[in-house]
Amino acid sequence: MTPQGSEKVLDGGWAWVIVVVSFLGQFLAYGSPQSVGVLYPAWLDAFQEGKGMTAWVGSLVSGVGLIASPICSACVVNFGARPVTIFSGVMVAGGLMLSAFAPNVQFLFFSYGIVVGIGCGLVYAATVTITCQYFEKRRGLALGIVTTGTSVGGFLYATVQNELIELYGLEGCLLIVGALSLNLMACAGPMRPLQLPGYYLKQKAAFERTEEPLSIKPEKLPVSEEPLKKSLTSVEKGLTVNDMLINGDTKDPLAYERSFLGGSALVKIIKKKQQAYAKYIHTTAELMHDRVFVSLCIGLFLFSLGAFPPVIYMEDVARSLGLIEGIIPLVSIVAIMTGVGKLVLGIMADLRWINSLHLYTFTVFGTGLVLLVIPVAKNYVALAILSGCVGFFSGNWSITPYVTTKIVGIELLTQAYGVLMFFGGFGIMLGPPVVGWFYDWMQSYDLAFYFSGGCALLGGFTLMFSALPCLEKHKKENPRPEIKYTSNCDKVASVA
């Protein structure tokens, strides 16, 4: 599509079609992983494994997508949003259906945790990329609507999966949910690219280079018989082109030129890649020397370590108290309040009189305090309120880009955010198994939630004592820019 045509469709009617299909894509992909807490008790009963071992399934499906976000973004940049969405639909649906025939928990690590997790990461990168391409003025609003699909999917899928397990069992539930996920391929249909992806551009350039000599008729140049005779003589003697070059016999200009150009091109490619990787490593090392950024990485790791386990364990906590019969699953409350938190905290971060770093620190502290109170709650109303609070504070993932931009600047946002997502994904992967091991050890969730709350509070204190005293210095050096979603946002993957 020409640049003039691209400008006409930006923020236009078809752009909102992209918002709808991207919302549905995240809804279908993340519905089951965001409500994995409903499947967790069923897996406990089916495989009779420890809570720590079984919790790895839910932690992998969320953590793998975050850790693999750079790879997912590279796939979208090279192949485009439509092919990646189609492939991710096959992965998500195949992983869910394969999980229905899992003989043990270890098999679920692969089928549900890794296959579905990578598929979800691909969907997220593709939908964010195509939305960024189609919007300019209302890009923030469009991305907010699209990313809310994960929370709405978690809210609805929790109830749906609970009913499907009652009607058709665990295997039937996973097969039906997997079949629904195949609609991801239909969502990919309207994702018409505005510009060719990198892979197709390379293929087009190679094709043009191949066609160029054919379109120009070269003039016949006089050929000297002496080099030809010398070459034939060398071939008869068993000498190759390399032997001729080694012996200094370079009177065959064609062979020498090809060998020289091929060698120099290879050297250029190696140097180019080496410089790019060296620059990336150098920039990452500079980021890790920033005390504020390092404290944010540690705070995000501790927050993820403590805040994610309730998504998996709240349903089992309610079941152990006999409080879930005929009542909306607590996982649904966590999911829908996470969506509300994303929107509300995102709006608050846009207010000039609110410091996004202060706001983020407050949400981390709030999560820690709520987690410490959960062991005291012994009825459904109290658990529902606390679940809603945890979900609301967990919506702080939406303001993490704002905080990152405030610290490192808009130029380093993509790279710094990738480092943050690695820490966050690592915390998500470790949190539920650690909490489950605490339960297996003490046969009670009390100590497990005290541990989770302590981790979140420690993350808040890390931010407060390490980052906040340096805030004024960073304000002077890097005055807060107006947050704009540029083309780099397609490489920034957020938690779903």
C-alpha positions, -999 to +999 in steps of 0.1 A: +000+000+000+013+035-009+021+061+018-009+081+006-032+051+010-017+043+044-025+078+056-061+075+046-068+043+066-051+055+098-077+060+125-103+052+099-131+027+097-110-003+089-087+005+118-116-001+142-122-034+125-086-042+134-094-033+170-124-057+171-105-087+157-074-079+179-097-078+209-113-111+200-078-126+193-066-118+228-099-129+242-097-163+226-060-168+233-058-156+269-092-168+281-081-202+294-046-191+306-060-162+326-086-185+342-062-214+348-071-213+385-104-231+376-084-259+359-059-261+388-082-280+413-093-304+385-056-312+377-049-318+414-077-343+416-068-360+383-031-365+388-027-365+426+005-344+424+017-319+449+004-283+447+038-270+440+044-294+411+009-288+396+013-250+399+041-251+374+016-255+346-001-221+353+031-203+359+047-216+327+018-205+304+021-169+317+059-167+321+069-183+289+050-158+268+068-129+286+102-143+284+098-152+247+084-118+238+115-106+219+113-137+197+076-132+192+081-096+182+109-106+157+085-131+141+058-104+136+083-079+122+097-104+097+065-123+087+036-100+095+007-100+119-016-122+097+006-153+093+017-151+129-018-150+141-028-180+120+002-199+133-006-189+169-041-201+165-028-235+156-005-235+186-030-224+212-057-248+199-033-276+195-018-271+229-052-271+246-065-301+228-033-320+234-036-312+271-069-331+272-049-363+266-021-355+291-011-386+311+007-367+338+015-332+350+049-332+333+032-336+299+011-305+308+043-285+312+049-289+275+014-290+260-003-263+282+027-244+297+051-240+267+030-246+235+000-225+247+023-200+263+043-193+232+011-192+211-003-165+235+029-145+232+026-146+194-010-134+195-002-105+218+028-093+196+007-096+164-024-078+177-003-050+193+017-046+161-012-044+137-030-020+160+000+003+162+002+003+124-034+013+119-036+041+145-018+073+151-040+099+168-060+074+189-034+047+193-034+048+231-072+043+232-071+015+206-043-004+225-062+000+258-093-016+242-073-044+226-054-054+257-086-054+278-095-085+258-073-106+281-092-096+312-126-100+297-115-134+284-103-145+319-136-133+334-159-152+310-137-183+306-135-189+343-173-194+345-174-213+311-146-237+320-162-243+354-195-253+338-178-274+311-159-294+337-191-302+355-209-312+322-181-329+302-152-334+325-117-320+323-109-336+290-141-324+273-136-289+287-101-286+272-112-300+238-141-275+236-120-246+246-093-257+221-119-258+194-130-223+202-094-211+200-093-222+163-113-190+156-080-172+160-074-180+124-106-163+114-095-132+134-063-131+113-083-126+080-090-088+084-054-081+095-044-065+061-008-052+063-001-016+055+035-024+046+053-055+036+070-074+065+108-077+065+109-112+051+089-102+020+110-071+015+142-092+015+126-116-010+115-088-032+149-071-032+166-104-041+141-110-069+147-075-083+185-081-082+180-113-101+157-097-128+179-066-133+206-082-154+179-098-176+163-065-184+195-049-197+212-063-228+249-062-222+271-053-251+294-080-263+329-073-251+359-086-270+372-117-254+408-124-255+418-159-263+449-159-241+430-160-207+406-186-220+435-208-232+452-204-199+421-213-179+415-244-200+451-254-195+447-250-158+416-271-157+433-298-177+461-298-151+435-303-123+438-267-109+407-252-094+399-215-091+410-214-055+444-229-066+447-202-092+440-175-066+465-191-041+492-193-068+486-156-077+471-165-110+443-139-111+441-132-148+406-147-149+387-115-139+353-131-135+363-158-111+384-134-091+357-108-089+331-133-077+353-147-051+364-113-039+328-099-037+315-130-020+342-129+007+338-091+013+300-095+016+303-122+041+328-101+061+304-071+060+275-092+073+295-106+101+307-071+111+273-057+109+258-083+131+287-082+155+283-044+158+246-047+164+249-073+191+278-055+207+258-023+208+228-041+223+250-056+251+266-023+258+233-005+261+219-032+283+250-029+306+245+008+308+209+003+318+219-021+345+242+006+360+212+028+366+202+024+402+166+034+396+161+010+367+177-019+386+154-012+416+124-013+392+136-046+378+139-061+413+106-046+424+088-060+394+104-095+400+093-095+437+058-081+428+053-109+401+066-135+426+040-125+451+010-112+431+005-139+405-001-169+428-036-157+439-047-160+403-041-198+405-047-205+442-077-184+451-101-210+437-085-238+457-085-216+489-123-211+484-128-248+477-109-258+509-134-235+528-164-249+510-174-215+496-176-220+458-208-239+453-232-219+431-210-188+433-191-169+406-154-181+406-130-158+424-107-161+394-134-142+374-134-114+399-096-111+398-096-110+359-123-084+355-108-062+382-075-064+365-091-050+334-106-022+354-073-015+371-055-013+337-080+014+325-082+034+358-044+033+365-037+042+329-059+073+331-044+083+364-009+080+350-018+105+323-027+132+349+001+157+352-001+160+390+004+123+395+038+108+394+037+074+377+065+060+398+048+070+430+016+054+417+033+022+407+050+020+442+016+025+458+001-004+439+029-027+448+025-018+485-013-022+482-009-057+468+014-068+496-010-056+523-040-073+507-021-106+504-012-105+541-049-101+550-061-131+528-053-158+555-076-139+579-106-140+555-129-170+562-160-162+541-168-156+505-176-119+507-142-112+523-124-133+497-142-117+469-133-082+480-097-091+485-096-109+451-109-077+435-083-056+453-055-079+441-068-078+406-071-040+406-036-035+418-023-060+393-035-037+366-003-017+372+012-036+343-005-009+321+016+019+336+049+000+336+058+016+301+051+051+316+075+043+345+101+029+322+099+059+299+103+082+329+135+065+339+153+057+307+136+079+281+116+071+250+146+061+230+155+032+252+119+022+260+118-010+238+151-024+251+145-015+287+110-029+286+122-061+272+146-065+302+118-057+326+095-083+310+122-109+315+123-102+352+085-101+354+082-134+335+108-150+357+089-140+388+056-153+374+072-186+366+086-191+401+058-176+422+031-203+421+054-233+425+071-217+455+038-210+471+026-245+464+057-259+480+049-239+511+015-255+512+029-290+507+053-283+536+028-267+560-005-281+547-019-246+550-021-215+527-015-191+555+023-191+554+022-192+516+002-159+514+024-144+541+053-152+519+036-137+488+027-105+507+062-102+521+077-104+486+053-077+473+061-054+503+098-060+499+095-050+462+076-018+473+103-009+498+130-015+472+113+010+449+108+035+477+143+035+491+163+030+459+142+048+433+124+076+449+154+095+464+168+097+428+136+109+413+144+146+414+177+140+397+161+122+368+134+148+365+161+174+358+181+152+334+151+136+317+120+159+319+089+138+315+081+135+278+047+133+264+040+096+261+035+087+224+031+053+210+055+052+182+064+024+158+085+009+186+054-001+205+050-031+183+082-045+199+070-039+234+051-068+248+031-064+280+016-089+303-018-100+292 
